[in-house]
Amino acid sequence: MINIDNFPAELRWKIAAQSASSLLLTHEKVYKDILGPDYKKIQPLMDTINYISWIQDGKNASILSKYLGLPAKTAEEIEKTNELVSKILYGPEIKYKKIYAVGNHAKSQITSCPFLNRSKEIDFESESLFENCNAYHETFVNNLNPKYSKKFTKAMCKGDEYCEAVTELKESK
């Protein structure tokens, strides 16, 4: 009899990760396909729902990070934790590259994005992918260590060769 153990763990992880990275895009595409031009009538509502969903995913990722006891005291630790949790949740398809980490400042690149890949696979261009992804990462970092922030300076979904983000200590007021 066939059961889950008949499939290698790496394959199960890959399938689960691809499914996770398609969920937030697929329902938006389905609504657009079904409603056609009438989608514009509900687009503000759908954009809000999507945005809130990505924010919740950022919170969930920070909860997972804390549960696993991953470090988050410095910008470099936050970036490494972000990379590790992203790979756990979205699989080996997401690829990070550390550019530098100095004191309370770190810069990294994402050179392969599962969300962008799913978008291309289903032939769907999400107008809000960048804003949603940015909200996910801002929420993740803020919930992981509220002393830090993360901002993207480049994005593949906006035509750049890679995504680039800076994690840094927030300025005291």
Phi, psi and chi 1 to 4 in degrees:
 res  aa     phi    psi   chi1   chi2   chi3   chi4
   1 MET       -  138.8  174.6  169.4  -93.9      -
   2 ILE   -84.2  135.3  -65.1  176.8      -      -
   3 ASN  -140.9 -179.5   64.7   46.1      -      -
   4 ILE   -57.6  -31.3 -167.4   74.2      -      -
   5 ASP   -70.3  -12.3  -64.6  -34.7      -      -
   6 ASN   -73.2  -12.6  -66.4  104.3      -      -
   7 PHE  -110.4  132.1  -56.6   95.6      -      -
   8 PRO   -58.7  144.1  -16.2   25.4      -      -
   9 ALA   -55.6  -39.6      -      -      -      -
  10 GLU   -60.2  -40.4 -176.0   77.4   18.6      -
  11 LEU   -68.7  -42.9  176.2   62.1      -      -
  12 ARG   -61.0  -41.8  -65.0 -169.0  -46.6 -107.4
  13 TRP   -63.3  -45.0  177.1   38.9      -      -
  14 LYS   -60.8  -45.2 -178.8  180.0  177.6 -176.0
  15 ILE   -64.6  -45.9  -68.3  168.0      -      -
  16 ALA   -62.6  -41.8      -      -      -      -
  17 ALA   -66.2  -41.1      -      -      -      -
  18 GLN   -65.3  -37.6  -73.6  179.4  -17.5      -
  19 SER   -64.4  -44.4  -65.2      -      -      -
  20 ALA   -61.8  -40.4      -      -      -      -
  21 SER   -77.0  -11.8   62.4      -      -      -
  22 SER   -95.6  -20.8   70.3      -      -      -
  23 LEU   -56.9  -47.2  -74.9  175.1      -      -
  24 LEU   -71.4  -16.9  -66.8  170.0      -      -
  25 LEU   -96.6  -37.9  -61.6  171.8      -      -
  26 THR   -62.5  -44.9  -55.1      -      -      -
  27 HIS   -65.4  -33.6   74.3  -84.9      -      -
  28 GLU   -64.8  -43.0 -175.8  179.7   -4.3      -
  29 LYS   -64.2  -42.3 -178.0 -176.5 -175.8  -34.2
  30 VAL   -60.4  -46.0  167.8      -      -      -
  31 TYR   -61.5  -42.4  -79.2  113.7      -      -
  32 LYS   -63.8  -42.4  -78.8 -173.9  175.8 -178.4
  33 ASP   -65.0  -42.3  -71.3  -10.0      -      -
  34 ILE   -71.5  -45.4  -69.0  170.9      -      -
  35 LEU   -86.1  -19.7  -64.4  173.9      -      -
  36 GLY    58.1 -133.8      -      -      -      -
  37 PRO   -62.3  -24.2  -15.1   22.1      -      -
  38 ASP   -69.1  -12.6  -72.4  -23.7      -      -
  39 TYR   -57.8  -32.5  178.6   79.4      -      -
  40 LYS   -56.0  -28.4  -70.3  -73.2 -177.5 -164.7
  41 LYS   -66.9  -33.5  -65.6  175.6 -174.9  172.4
  42 ILE  -107.2    2.4   66.0  162.3      -      -
  43 GLN   -57.4  -43.6 -173.7  165.9   -0.1      -
  44 PRO   -58.6  -40.3  -25.4   34.8      -      -
  45 LEU   -64.9  -46.3  174.2   62.6      -      -
  46 MET   -64.3  -39.7  -67.3  -55.5  -62.7      -
  47 ASP   -61.2  -40.1  -72.3  -11.7      -      -
  48 THR   -66.8  -44.2  -59.9      -      -      -
  49 ILE   -61.1  -46.2  -69.5  168.7      -      -
  50 ASN   -60.7  -46.0  -73.0  -22.7      -      -
  51 TYR   -59.2  -46.5 -171.4   77.7      -      -
  52 ILE   -64.7  -37.6  -68.8  168.7      -      -
  53 SER   -61.8  -43.5  -63.3      -      -      -
  54 TRP   -66.2  -38.8  -77.3   76.5      -      -
  55 ILE   -62.1  -43.9  -73.1  172.3      -      -
  56 GLN   -63.2  -38.6 -172.9   59.0   50.8      -
  57 ASP   -62.3  -37.3  -80.0   -2.6      -      -
  58 GLY   -63.2  -41.3      -      -      -      -
  59 LYS   -63.7  -44.9  -71.5  177.8 -174.6  175.9
  60 ASN   -61.9  -38.9  -67.6  -17.7      -      -
  61 ALA   -65.3  -38.1      -      -      -      -
  62 SER   -69.6  -34.9   67.5      -      -      -
  63 ILE   -64.5  -43.5  -70.0  167.2      -      -
  64 LEU   -60.6  -42.9  174.9   61.4      -      -
  65 SER   -59.1  -44.8  -59.3      -      -      -
  66 LYS   -66.8  -41.5  -69.4  174.3 -175.8  176.3
  67 TYR   -59.5  -39.7  175.0   77.6      -      -
  68 LEU   -79.5   -5.9  -65.3  173.8      -      -
  69 GLY    71.9   30.2      -      -      -      -
  70 LEU   -77.1  145.3  -61.4  175.2      -      -
  71 PRO   -72.2  147.6   25.1  -31.8      -      -
  72 ALA  -155.9   36.9      -      -      -      -
  73 LYS   -90.8  -26.5  -68.8 -179.2 -178.3  160.4
  74 THR  -122.4  166.4   66.6      -      -      -
  75 ALA   -59.4  -40.8      -      -      -      -
  76 GLU   -64.5  -42.6 -176.4  173.8   18.8      -
  77 GLU   -64.4  -40.4  -71.8  178.6  -10.7      -
  78 ILE   -62.5  -43.7  -69.2  167.9      -      -
  79 GLU   -63.0  -43.8  -82.7  -59.7  -57.9      -
  80 LYS   -65.7  -41.1 -171.7   63.2 -177.3  163.0
  81 THR   -64.1  -41.8  -68.4      -      -      -
  82 ASN   -59.6  -45.0 -169.5    4.8      -      -
  83 GLU   -61.6  -47.6  176.2 -177.6    0.6      -
  84 LEU   -63.3  -47.6 -178.5   59.9      -      -
  85 VAL   -66.0  -37.9  168.6      -      -      -
  86 SER   -61.1  -40.3  -66.4      -      -      -
  87 LYS   -68.7  -37.1  -74.9 -173.7 -179.3 -165.9
  88 ILE   -62.7  -47.8  -69.9  169.5      -      -
  89 LEU   -78.3  -37.8  -64.3  173.7      -      -
  90 TYR  -117.2    5.4  -54.4  116.1      -      -
  91 GLY    84.1 -179.7      -      -      -      -
  92 PRO   -70.4   -7.5   25.7  -32.8      -      -
  93 GLU   -68.4  -28.8 -170.0  175.3   12.2      -
  94 ILE   -81.0  129.3 -168.7  159.7      -      -
  95 LYS  -125.9  123.1  -59.3 -143.5 -177.1  -40.1
  96 TYR  -105.3  154.1  -82.2   78.2      -      -
  97 LYS  -139.9  121.1  179.4  179.7  174.6 -176.0
  98 LYS   -75.5  127.9  176.1 -179.7  160.4 -176.4
  99 ILE   -92.3  -53.6  -56.9  -57.0      -      -
 100 TYR  -165.0  160.2   66.7   81.6      -      -
 101 ALA  -143.4  117.6      -      -      -      -
 102 VAL  -134.2  116.8  177.7      -      -      -
 103 GLY    56.1 -120.1      -      -      -      -
 104 ASN   -98.0   27.7  -65.2  -41.7      -      -
 105 HIS  -139.5  129.3 -170.0   91.0      -      -
 106 ALA  -139.8  145.1      -      -      -      -
 107 LYS  -127.1  135.0 -176.0 -178.7  -82.2 -168.9
 108 SER  -138.3  165.6   64.2      -      -      -
 109 GLN  -126.1  148.3  -67.1  176.6  -12.6      -
 110 ILE  -110.1  121.0  -63.2  172.9      -      -
 111 THR  -105.4   -9.0   57.3      -      -      -
 112 SER  -146.8  125.8  176.1      -      -      -
 113 CYS  -122.6  120.5  171.6      -      -      -
 114 PRO   -64.4  -31.4   19.8  -28.2      -      -
 115 PHE   -68.3  -42.3  -64.7   99.6      -      -
 116 LEU   -66.3  -40.1 -173.4   58.5      -      -
 117 ASN   -62.5  -44.2  -65.8  -14.5      -      -
 118 ARG   -63.3  -39.9  -65.1  -61.6   83.2   71.1
 119 SER   -58.7  -43.0 -177.4      -      -      -
 120 LYS   -68.7  -39.8  -70.2  175.8 -177.7  176.5
 121 GLU   -62.5  -38.1  -72.4  170.8    5.2      -
 122 ILE   -94.5    9.2   62.5  173.9      -      -
 123 ASP    52.5   54.6 -165.6   29.5      -      -
 124 PHE  -135.8  122.7  176.2   65.9      -      -
 125 GLU  -101.7  108.3 -171.2  173.7  -41.0      -
 126 SER   -82.6  124.0  174.0      -      -      -
 127 GLU   -73.0  -18.8  -62.8  163.8   15.2      -
 128 SER  -112.5   11.7   57.6      -      -      -
 129 LEU   -57.9  -45.5 -175.1   56.1      -      -
 130 PHE   -62.4  -48.4  173.5   76.1      -      -
 131 GLU   -61.8  -40.5  -71.2   78.6   14.4      -
 132 ASN   -68.5  -44.2  -68.0  -21.8      -      -
 133 CYS   -62.7  -42.7 -177.7      -      -      -
 134 ASN   -61.7  -41.8 -162.1   46.5      -      -
 135 ALA   -63.7  -40.0      -      -      -      -
 136 TYR   -57.3  -51.4  166.1   91.2      -      -
 137 HIS   -68.3  -40.2  -75.3  -81.8      -      -
 138 GLU   -60.7  -43.9  -75.4  178.8    6.6      -
 139 THR   -66.3  -43.8  -57.3      -      -      -
 140 PHE   -55.7  -52.6  171.0   78.2      -      -
 141 VAL   -65.8  -45.0  169.2      -      -      -
 142 ASN   -62.0  -37.9 -170.8   55.3      -      -
 143 ASN   -78.1  -27.7  -79.6  -88.5      -      -
 144 LEU   -75.9  -46.5 -167.9   60.7      -      -
 145 ASN  -152.3   99.2 -175.1  -24.7      -      -
 146 PRO   -63.7   -6.4    7.2  -10.0      -      -
 147 LYS   -79.3  -11.9  -65.3  178.1 -177.7  176.5
 148 TYR  -116.5  159.3  -76.5   83.9      -      -
 149 SER  -134.4  161.7   65.7      -      -      -
 150 LYS  -136.7  132.3 -179.1  169.6 -173.6  163.4
 151 LYS  -135.6  139.3  -64.4  -75.3 -176.3 -151.2
 152 PHE   -88.2  137.3  -80.1   86.7      -      -
 153 THR  -109.4  -17.3   56.5      -      -      -
 154 LYS  -142.8  153.9  -65.8 -176.4  179.3 -177.3
 155 ALA  -151.0  131.4      -      -      -      -
 156 MET   -63.4  -35.2  -69.8 -175.2  -73.4      -
 157 CYS   -71.4   -7.2   58.1      -      -      -
 158 LYS  -109.1   11.0  -70.2 -175.8  158.7 -105.0
 159 GLY   102.1   -4.2      -      -      -      -
 160 ASP   -74.8  160.3  -67.2  -44.3      -      -
 161 GLU   -68.7  -27.0 -174.2  178.8  -21.6      -
 162 TYR  -154.6  165.8   49.3   82.3      -      -
 163 CYS   -91.4  143.0  -60.3      -      -      -
 164 GLU  -134.1  135.2 -171.1  169.6   82.3      -
 165 ALA  -137.0  150.3      -      -      -      -
 166 VAL  -118.1  127.6  173.6      -      -      -
 167 THR  -110.5  127.9  -60.7      -      -      -
 168 GLU  -151.4  160.1   60.4 -170.1   -7.7      -
 169 LEU   -65.2  133.0 -169.7   64.2      -      -
 170 LYS   -69.4  148.4  -66.9  176.9 -176.1  174.3
 171 GLU   -73.1  139.4  -69.0 -176.5   23.3      -
 172 SER   -76.2  143.2  -60.4      -      -      -
 173 LYS  -112.4      -  -65.0 -175.3  179.2 -176.5
